[in-house]
Structure formats: structure tokens, C-alpha cells
């Protein structure tokens, strides 16, 4: 037994890390996966692809757009829809399918991080510890728990780096082609990953040895790889006179000149460093965050100045620095949302793995310092993750699903011949987009979001207003426009939710 453990200890440790990461991502997933307005909107597009065979050439709308601009909204590419479509099909249109897929891809990211760090450092322990940090990362866990296009960027950013690393070592065009293919996917998932393009160009023309003709051929293969997954976007642009590109250019110019949303800002460097420590490692204390940030900067400087370390790890250093600088152009207020750093986060964990490998060479002192840092970070992050996985989200899939099923059951039992609609007073999603998905999936006839005055029956999902509040509600058009009201029934939902079934009073 001891011989077996000695021979396969790293695989056993990796299996434990994967199981731990899986537990944090999969536990109570129906209660903890979000199904808020944006997610429901995107999953409904995928439902139309699967159920109605309506293909699309555009992806989710970006929050980057300025309302009222002459070119409309800027959109991401459609690859996110097609990546999760098989899982929605396999789950029979249950949105838990895509959520499970995103969580599973989070596990693959952990394994791939281990492989890359081990390949670059030849140090199993460093690779295991880097994978452990990623497995327990609060932000990595959080963004692995629901189907949202930025949540897939860590894996495909890592694949860009992995295949580029193979290309740099093998010098075979196939691998740079695959690198481009992966970039074509990740760029569609979120435009914040644009810096991976610049990083790859830097690697091809600066790091890669060889004649210029070899580098130009490599560039051609890289661009060809990008073209294939982005072909739907290209077709849309050609058909619509480059509408999305014009919208993107308009928004970039206006966001950078009329607001602080775009553009380099030194304060954002600080925000990124603190966010990596706080959100991705779980370090909450400000003093520890500052010390960690300073140490990270010092290690970066040491590796860049030390010739043998720079030559060995320059690709990793470039991966992080391009991501760090590239991520710093997006703002949006005093605090930058952690999802903007998801492509950068995998570079961060690989860099930590490289630092750990070098520190371990100090023997016992290095081992002690590394274990103190890694298990200290894990000890800080686990409670945060445990709190997250033991509390039911207010926008959980389970809540929307349970409430929708109550209404659907009532509709089927009543055998309505009337026009039916649904409104939501639980949150800002007044038109009940998250609830409507389940009606559409089961092909229950329901009026559209502009037809509230034309309904004969209106289901109002409520928790705080009460019947008097609904009757006298003049702020919510979806409820106010339904006149005159008469209460037909009250259905008790989960967690003190009430569903008011309302009809129209008959004159006389």
C-alpha cells in the first residue's frame, strides 16, 4: 500500500482536489444557480435553437452599449448559445443542464491548470497547489455555477495559452491554428479577452524563433483559426453592412471620450491586484491584500530581471502582464466587477504555480512558506464558499421553476380559452422574463410582454405588495394596465410567495 501511495500520490492528490472543486461547484446547484433576467433571456434563445430550430447569427447584447446611439446595441458572438445548446437538449429544456455544463467546464479548468503548471515547472507539488487554489477560489466557484457567457472565458483563455505553449515547443502550424480557433471562441464569449490576441501576436513575432516567413505563416494559421468559429458573426456583418462593428466603434469612441468606462487608469491597476487577492484567493483583510499585492509585484520584477527565470517563464509572465494591462481599460465605477477578470484569473493561477515552484527550491523554508500561503488562502476562501453554497439565492433557478410550475398546473387544470399573461412584483423583472421561459418550454400559450391590457387572466407573482397593493399599484404598467381587476384565486408559492390570479370585472 505504501508503495502504491508513493508512486501515485500526485494522482490521488489531484483526484481529491478535483472532488473538492466539484463539491463546491455542484452542491445544491438548482438552489444556487442563478436564473435572473439575462440568463433566462439567453437560455430562451437556446431553447428556440433546440425546440424551434431557429438559428441565430448574434449572441447576447453587451452592457457596453450607449442607449440611443444610431447603430443600436453591440452584441457578442453567438458561440455561447451553440456551446450550451447540446446540454439544454440533453436536459429536455431544463435550464439546469447548461448550469451543470458550466460547472463541469470549471472542473476541466482545474485539471488543465494542473497540467500546464506541471508541464512548465516539472514540479507536481507546485501544480497541485495551483490547482488547489483554483479549486477553492471564491470567484472561480461563483462564476462556475450558472450559465452566463463570461463564465466560460477562463477555460477557453487557458486553452489559448495551452495550445500556444505547445506550438512554441513543437513549431507545428496545427497548434497555432487551434490557438486561433480557441481565441475565436473566447472573444465571442466576452470582448474583455481581446488582449489574448495581442499576447499571441507578441509570442509569434517576439518569442518564437525562426525566419520571418515562418512567423507570417504562423500568423496566417492563427487568423484562419479565428475565422472559423466567428464565421456566423462575419455573415451577419456582411448581410447587415457591418452594423455590429459600426455599433462597437461608436460605443468605443463615446465610452472613451464621454465617460470613465474605457481607458487606462492607474487606480484600476490597484483594483485589479486587490480583486485578484480578495475575490479569487479569498483574502478579505486589507492589510493582507496590500502585502500580497506588493509580494506579487516584487516576484514579477525578480522574474523579469533574473535572466534564467525570464527565459524559462517569459511566456507565462507575458500571459499575465498582457491580461493585467488589457483588463485595466474597463471600468464602470469605483469597483470593477470581478467577471471582467475571468480571462486574467487563469493567468494569475498559473503564475502563482510558477512562483510556488521556484519558492519550493528553497527546500524546507520554501515548503513551509508555500504551504502557509496556500492553505491559509484555502482556509480563508472555504468559509466564504461554504456560506455561498448553503444559502438559497433569491434569483435561483429552483424558485423560478417552482413558481412557474404552479401557474402552469393551474392553467392546465382550468382549461383556459382566455388570453393569459403573467407579471412579476418580486424584483425588477416586472415582465417575468425568468418565469416566461418555462411557459415557452412547455408550449403553454401566453401573451407577449406588450399585451398586458389585452389579457383576460393575469397571474401576478408577489411577496410584499398584497392584494390591496396590487389593486392600487399605479407604478407598474404590467399590473396597472390590466383593468378592471377582480381576484379569482390566490395560490401559495414557496418562501411566502403569493400568486394572485386576476380576472376582469364584468360591467353590470
LOTILUM-671008 format. One record per residue (C-alpha): residue in one letter; x, y, z. Coordinates in steps of 0.02 Angstrom, whole numbers, padded with zeros to 5 digits, always signed. Layout:
aXYZ ...
REM end
This chain:
x+00000+00000+00000 x+00139+00122+00044 x+00225+00084-00122 x+00062+00121-00214 x+00040+00287-00122 x+00221+00335-00154 x+00202+00300-00339 x+00032+00380-00368 x+00020+00510-00229 x+00007+00655-00352 x-00139+00575-00445 x-00228+00538-00281 x-00200+00717-00225 x-00263+00782-00393 x-00419+00673-00378 x-00451+00746-00204 x-00432+00923-00271 x-00550+00887-00416 x-00678+00812-00297 x-00664+00964-00183 x-00684+01082-00330 x-00831+00980-00393 x-00915+00982-00224 x-00902+01172-00213 x-00972+01192-00389 x-01108+01059-00396 x-01178+01054-00218 x-01360+01116-00211 x-01341+01183-00386 x-01529+01202-00427 x-01547+01315-00275 x-01388+01411-00308 x-01381+01430-00496 x-01445+01599-00550 x-01588+01616-00673 x-01607+01804-00673 x-01670+01906-00821 x-01512+01899-00928 x-01486+01712-00903 x-01668+01672-00939 x-01662+01780-01096 x-01508+01689-01160 x-01572+01515-01116 x-01734+01556-01207 x-01634+01595-01365 x-01551+01425-01347 x-01723+01346-01321 x-01779+01418-01487 x-01625+01342-01569 x-01660+01171-01493 x-01850+01169-01494 x-01898+01277-01641 x-01737+01257-01745 x-01718+01446-01758 x-01533+01479-01781 x-01454+01646-01741 x-01301+01741-01801 x-01286+01855-01650 x-01255+01821-01466 x-01307+01910-01306 x-01315+02100-01303 x-01172+02187-01214 x-01188+02310-01070 x-01059+02412-01163 x-01188+02498-01274 x-01247+02677-01256 x-01435+02695-01267 x-01498+02797-01412 x-01347+02776-01524 x-01386+02765-01711 x-01321+02589-01730 x-01416+02504-01589 x-01343+02380-01466 x-01173+02296-01482 x-01185+02107-01474 x-01067+01967-01430 x-01047+01820-01548 x-01172+01675-01545 x-01047+01540-01496 x-01110+01540-01315 x-01282+01486-01374 x-01214+01343-01478 x-01094+01284-01342 x-01234+01260-01214 x-01369+01203-01337 x-01323+01016-01326 x-01338+01021-01137 x-01509+01105-01142 x-01563+00971-01267 x-01498+00830-01157 x-01586+00902-01004 x-01751+00913-01101 x-01753+01102-01096 x-01721+01108-00909 x-01602+01255-00879 x-01507+01151-00752 x-01422+01064-00900 x-01319+01215-00956 x-01281+01257-00773 x-01211+01082-00746 x-01108+01100-00904 x-01030+01264-00845 x-00987+01185-00677 x-00909+01035-00767 x-00805+01151-00875 x-00745+01232-00714 x-00678+01062-00661 x-00590+01041-00828 x-00508+01211-00799 x-00437+01148-00634 x-00364+00993-00717 x-00293+01093-00862 x-00211+01215-00741 x-00125+01068-00657 x-00064+01001-00825 x+00005+01169-00882 x+00095+01210-00719 x+00169+01034-00711 x+00224+01045-00893 x+00309+01213-00867 x+00390+01181-00697 x+00414+00992-00690 x+00351+01007-00511 x+00199+00902-00463 x+00179+00986-00294 x+00176+01162-00370 x+00048+01105-00499 x-00060+01025-00365 x-00057+01180-00256 x-00100+01295-00402 x-00246+01180-00445 x-00300+01181-00262 x-00303+01371-00257 x-00410+01375-00414 x-00525+01237-00349 x-00562+01337-00191 x-00562+01510-00269 x-00722+01603-00215 x-00740+01695-00381 x-00698+01541-00485 x-00830+01443-00390 x-00958+01582-00402 x-00939+01604-00590 x-00943+01415-00619 x-01119+01399-00551 x-01231+01470-00686 x-01242+01483-00874 x-01178+01655-00922 x-01063+01693-01069 x-00917+01767-00967 x-00915+01612-00857 x-00840+01507-00997 x-00696+01626-01030 x-00573+01550-00903 x-00569+01381-00989 x-00550+01448-01166 x-00422+01577-01112 x-00324+01435-01035 x-00341+01334-01196 x-00271+01480-01296 x-00118+01480-01183 x-00102+01290-01181 x-00105+01267-01369 x+00009+01418-01393 x+00131+01336-01272 x+00126+01175-01374 x+00152+01275-01534 x+00303+01366-01461 x+00383+01200-01420 x+00333+01099-01573 x+00332+01238-01705 x+00189+01148-01796 x+00060+01256-01883 x-00083+01146-01824 x-00064+01206-01645 x-00064+01391-01687 x-00219+01359-01793 x-00304+01279-01641 x-00245+01427-01536 x-00335+01543-01656 x-00490+01433-01652 x-00496+01444-01461 x-00471+01632-01468 x-00615+01646-01592 x-00724+01564-01460 x-00666+01660-01307 x-00676+01829-01395 x-00859+01795-01435 x-00892+01749-01254 x-00831+01919-01195 x-00735+02057-01280 x-00628+02084-01124 x-00524+01937-01187 x-00461+02042-01334 x-00288+02051-01252 x-00262+01866-01291 x-00248+01917-01474 x-00110+02042-01435 x-00024+01915-01322 x-00023+01784-01460 x+00047+01906-01587 x+00185+01951-01464 x+00226+01767-01438 x+00231+01731-01625 x+00337+01880-01677 x+00443+01910-01522 x+00463+01746-01429 x+00456+01623-01573 x+00622+01593-01658 x+00635+01572-01845 x+00629+01664-02010 x+00500+01798-02046 x+00413+01685-02173 x+00383+01556-02036 x+00309+01689-01923 x+00197+01756-02060 x+00134+01580-02099 x+00101+01556-01913 x+00003+01718-01911 x-00099+01660-02061 x-00142+01496-01975 x-00189+01590-01816 x-00305+01708-01911 x-00381+01563-02008 x-00418+01476-01843 x-00506+01633-01780 x-00613+01644-01936 x-00698+01475-01919 x-00791+01499-01753 x-00826+01683-01792 x-00899+01645-01964 x-01081+01673-01906 x-01034+01848-01848 x-00946+01883-02013 x-01100+01825-02111 x-01211+01939-02006 x-01095+02087-02033 x-01090+02062-02221 x-01279+02046-02230 x-01310+02200-02123 x-01174+02317-02188 x-01058+02292-02038 x-01192+02350-01916 x-01120+02271-01758 x-00943+02331-01797 x-01007+02509-01826 x-01101+02498-01662 x-00944+02436-01574 x-00836+02577-01645 x-00967+02707-01600 x-00977+02643-01421 x-00788+02632-01401 x-00766+02813-01458 x-00906+02878-01349 x-00866+02773-01195 x-00683+02826-01200 x-00715+03012-01231 x-00875+03043-01133 x-00858+02929-00983 x-00732+02840-00872 x-00792+02668-00929 x-00648+02644-01051 x-00466+02696-01044 x-00312+02660-00941 x-00316+02720-00763 x-00184+02691-00630 x-00316+02666-00497 x-00379+02515-00595 x-00209+02430-00575 x-00237+02436-00388 x-00416+02374-00408 x-00358+02225-00512 x-00224+02174-00387 x-00343+02189-00240 x-00482+02099-00335 x-00368+01952-00376 x-00324+01935-00192 x-00498+01967-00124 x-00613+01882-00249 x-00502+01746-00321 x-00399+01698-00167 x-00524+01743-00032 x-00411+01864+00063 x-00526+01992+00145 x-00412+02086+00263 x-00348+02246+00183 x-00177+02233+00263 x-00152+02056+00196 x-00213+02111+00025 x-00085+02251+00018 x+00056+02135+00072 x+00003+02004-00055 x-00004+02134-00195 x+00169+02200-00153 x+00240+02024-00148 x+00161+01985-00317 x+00241+02141-00393 x+00410+02101-00315 x+00407+01922-00380 x+00359+01985-00553 x+00505+02106-00551 x+00626+01973-00489 x+00574+01850-00626 x+00590+01984-00760 x+00764+02037-00701 x+00832+01862-00670 x+00890+01804-00841 x+00869+01615-00820 x+00695+01637-00745 x+00644+01763-00876 x+00696+01650-01019 x+00608+01500-00944 x+00445+01585-00894 x+00431+01733-01011 x+00277+01660-01095 x+00189+01646-00925 x+00245+01820-00874 x+00182+01889-01039 x+00018+01795-01018 x-00012+01882-00851 x+00053+02054-00899 x-00047+02065-01060 x-00201+02011-00961 x-00165+02133-00821 x-00142+02282-00937 x-00282+02228-01054 x-00407+02208-00911 x-00367+02380-00842 x-00454+02475-00982 x-00629+02426-00923 x-00704+02520-00778 x-00880+02567-00737 x-00866+02648-00565 x-00764+02636-00408 x-00770+02446-00408 x-00740+02341-00564 x-00846+02184-00571 x-00739+02026-00547 x-00811+01947-00705 x-00702+02066-00807 x-00550+01975-00735 x-00605+01797-00776 x-00490+01778-00928 x-00348+01853-00824 x-00383+01740-00675 x-00313+01583-00757 x-00152+01675-00799 x-00147+01727-00616 x-00159+01548-00551 x-00029+01484-00674 x+00087+01625-00620 x+00059+01577-00438 x+00103+01397-00484 x+00267+01455-00563 x+00309+01562-00410 x+00269+01416-00296 x+00383+01300-00395 x+00530+01420-00377 x+00498+01452-00192 x+00494+01264-00160 x+00675+01256-00217 x+00723+01341-00053 x+00689+01170+00025 x+00610+01169+00198 x+00590+01356+00218 x+00513+01368+00045 x+00397+01222+00079 x+00340+01300+00243 x+00306+01470+00162 x+00213+01393+00015 x+00105+01281+00124 x+00068+01426+00240 x+00013+01535+00093 x-00088+01402+00001 x-00178+01327+00149 x-00202+01499+00226 x-00288+01554+00066 x-00392+01396+00061 x-00439+01417+00244 x-00498+01594+00206 x-00591+01550+00046 x-00681+01391+00103 x-00793+01479+00232 x-00844+01607+00101 x-00885+01469-00023 x-00975+01367+00110 x-01085+01516+00154 x-01124+01535-00030 x-01172+01354-00058 x-01281+01342+00097 x-01388+01496+00062 x-01527+01489-00067 x-01515+01629-00196 x-01662+01746-00213 x-01644+01726-00403 x-01617+01538-00400 x-01674+01427-00541 x-01771+01320-00417 x-01879+01468-00361 x-01925+01521-00538 x-01958+01341-00588 x-02069+01301-00438 x-02175+01459-00455 x-02194+01437-00643 x-02249+01256-00622 x-02386+01310-00501 x-02455+01432-00630 x-02438+01306-00772 x-02531+01174-00670 x-02673+01298-00636 x-02684+01344-00820 x-02692+01161-00873 x-02823+01117-00742 x-02929+01269-00787 x-02925+01229-00974 x-02925+01414-01015 x-02995+01477-01177 x-02946+01651-01120 x-02793+01758-01155 x-02668+01737-01013 x-02519+01840-00956 x-02400+01846-00808 x-02320+01990-00710 x-02187+01987-00576 x-02176+02100-00422 x-02037+02004-00335 x-01897+02102-00417 x-01862+02222-00560 x-01904+02090-00690 x-02084+02155-00700 x-02122+02065-00863 x-02073+01899-00786 x-01944+01850-00917 x-01869+01719-00800 x-02041+01640-00773 x-02094+01650-00955 x-01956+01530-01005 x-02048+01383-00926 x-02211+01428-01014 x-02120+01434-01180 x-02027+01271-01146 x-02192+01180-01113 x-02280+01273-01254 x-02409+01350-01139 x-02494+01491-01236 x-02459+01659-01155 x-02472+01837-01217 x-02317+01940-01254 x-02238+02074-01145 x-02329+02214-01238 x-02503+02138-01222 x-02547+02159-01039 x-02703+02265-01071 x-02769+02129-01189 x-02762+01987-01063 x-02917+01907-00989 x-02821+01823-00848 x-02666+01894-00764 x-02556+01798-00641 x-02464+01919-00526 x-02317+01844-00432 x-02299+01941-00270 x-02221+01937-00098 x-02236+02110-00019 x-02374+02209-00106 x-02527+02107-00056 x-02696+02118-00143 x-02727+02299-00092 x-02556+02347-00157 x-02594+02263-00322 x-02763+02347-00343 x-02690+02519-00306 x-02525+02494-00399 x-02501+02637-00520 x-02311+02619-00541 x-02306+02450-00628 x-02381+02462-00802 x-02390+02274-00817 x-02513+02270-00671 x-02594+02441-00686 x-02641+02418-00869 x-02746+02265-00827 x-02914+02346-00787 x-03037+02323-00704 x-02970+02193-00582 x-03059+02055-00488 x-02972+01923-00383 x-03011+01747-00443 x-02893+01645-00337 x-02737+01651-00229 x-02603+01517-00247 x-02473+01492-00111 x-02296+01479-00177 x-02129+01439-00092 x-02045+01559+00031 x-02202+01666+00067 x-02230+01699-00118 x-02411+01728-00168 x-02480+01708-00344 x-02636+01814-00374 x-02746+01752-00514 x-02839+01904-00576 x-02982+01923-00698 x-03077+02073-00764 x-03237+02136-00687 x-03389+02121-00796 x-03494+02279-00810 x-03666+02263-00734 
REM end
